[in-house]
């Protein structure tokens, strides 16, 4: 049952990605034709990125390709200095 659930979830996410990519292409065409940038296009692109990341994680590929924000912040060591 779990395999069926994961399989149907992956299928649905792929469908959402396909539709989001179609929306992104149309948004880019509108931007080119009207020579104006819409913030919605960026939102669509971020949705595509999230869907791709989720699909990679579910398929077992791409784990740790993009570190989470917490991991990234912990790995950055900054030298503490004062202005005075």
GUBATI-194769 format. One record per residue (C-alpha): residue in one letter; x, y, z. Coordinates in steps of 0.05 Angstrom, whole numbers, plus 32768, in hexadecimal, padded with zeros to 4 digits. Example, Ala and Ser with C-alpha at 12.3 -4.5 7.8 and 13.67 -1.06 7.14 Angstrom:
<r:a&c1:80F6&c2:7FA6&c3:809C>
<r:s&c1:8111&c2:7FEB&c3:808F>
# end
This chain:
<r:x&c1:8000&c2:8000&c3:8000>
<r:x&c1:8039&c2:8030&c3:8011>
<r:x&c1:8059&c2:8023&c3:7FCD>
<r:x&c1:8017&c2:8033&c3:7FAB>
<r:x&c1:8011&c2:8074&c3:7FD2>
<r:x&c1:8058&c2:8089&c3:7FC1>
<r:x&c1:804E&c2:8076&c3:7F78>
<r:x&c1:800D&c2:809E&c3:7F72>
<r:x&c1:802E&c2:80D8&c3:7F97>
<r:x&c1:8068&c2:80D9&c3:7F67>
<r:x&c1:8039&c2:80D5&c3:7F2C>
<r:x&c1:8011&c2:8110&c3:7F46>
<r:x&c1:804F&c2:8139&c3:7F54>
<r:x&c1:8068&c2:812C&c3:7F0D>
<r:x&c1:8024&c2:8143&c3:7EF2>
<r:x&c1:8029&c2:8183&c3:7F1C>
<r:x&c1:8070&c2:818F&c3:7F03>
<r:x&c1:805A&c2:8186&c3:7EBB>
<r:x&c1:8021&c2:81B8&c3:7EC4>
<r:x&c1:804E&c2:81E9&c3:7EE9>
<r:x&c1:8081&c2:81E6&c3:7EB1>
<r:x&c1:804B&c2:81F5&c3:7E7E>
<r:x&c1:8034&c2:8230&c3:7EA9>
<r:x&c1:807C&c2:8248&c3:7EAE>
<r:x&c1:8087&c2:8246&c3:7E63>
<r:x&c1:8047&c2:826D&c3:7E57>
<r:x&c1:805A&c2:82A1&c3:7E8C>
<r:x&c1:809F&c2:82AA&c3:7E6C>
<r:x&c1:807E&c2:82B3&c3:7E27>
<r:x&c1:8050&c2:82E8&c3:7E44>
<r:x&c1:808B&c2:830B&c3:7E64>
<r:x&c1:80B2&c2:830B&c3:7E22>
<r:x&c1:8076&c2:8323&c3:7DFA>
<r:x&c1:8062&c2:835A&c3:7E2A>
<r:x&c1:80A9&c2:836C&c3:7E3F>
<r:x&c1:8097&c2:836C&c3:7E88>
<r:x&c1:80AA&c2:833E&c3:7EC2>
<r:x&c1:8073&c2:8321&c3:7EED>
<r:x&c1:8082&c2:8308&c3:7F34>
<r:x&c1:8053&c2:82CD&c3:7F29>
<r:x&c1:8086&c2:82B0&c3:7EF8>
<r:x&c1:80B8&c2:82AB&c3:7F31>
<r:x&c1:8085&c2:8288&c3:7F5C>
<r:x&c1:8077&c2:8256&c3:7F26>
<r:x&c1:80C1&c2:8249&c3:7F1E>
<r:x&c1:80C9&c2:823E&c3:7F69>
<r:x&c1:808F&c2:820C&c3:7F67>
<r:x&c1:80B3&c2:81E6&c3:7F30>
<r:x&c1:80F4&c2:81E5&c3:7F59>
<r:x&c1:80CF&c2:81CB&c3:7F96>
<r:x&c1:80AC&c2:8195&c3:7F6E>
<r:x&c1:80EE&c2:817F&c3:7F4E>
<r:x&c1:8111&c2:817D&c3:7F92>
<r:x&c1:80D8&c2:8154&c3:7FB0>
<r:x&c1:80D7&c2:8123&c3:7F76>
<r:x&c1:8122&c2:8119&c3:7F7C>
<r:x&c1:811D&c2:810B&c3:7FC6>
<r:x&c1:80E3&c2:80DA&c3:7FBD>
<r:x&c1:8108&c2:80B5&c3:7F87>
<r:x&c1:8147&c2:80B0&c3:7FB2>
<r:x&c1:8170&c2:80DC&c3:7F84>
<r:x&c1:818C&c2:811F&c3:7F95>
<r:x&c1:818B&c2:8119&c3:7FE0>
<r:x&c1:81B4&c2:8150&c3:7FFF>
<r:x&c1:81BE&c2:8172&c3:7FBB>
<r:x&c1:81A3&c2:81B2&c3:7FD7>
<r:x&c1:81B0&c2:81B9&c3:8022>
<r:x&c1:8177&c2:81D1&c3:804D>
<r:x&c1:817C&c2:8217&c3:8069>
<r:x&c1:818F&c2:81FE&c3:80AF>
<r:x&c1:81C7&c2:81D3&c3:8095>
<r:x&c1:81E0&c2:820C&c3:8069>
<r:x&c1:81E0&c2:823D&c3:80A2>
<r:x&c1:8205&c2:820E&c3:80D0>
<r:x&c1:823B&c2:8201&c3:809C>
<r:x&c1:824A&c2:824B&c3:8093>
<r:x&c1:827D&c2:8263&c3:80C6>
<r:x&c1:8284&c2:82AE&c3:80C9>
<r:x&c1:82BB&c2:82D2&c3:80EC>
<r:x&c1:82A0&c2:82FF&c3:8122>
<r:x&c1:82BC&c2:8344&c3:811F>
<r:x&c1:82A8&c2:8386&c3:813D>
<r:x&c1:82A7&c2:83C9&c3:811E>
<r:x&c1:82C8&c2:83EA&c3:815B>
# end
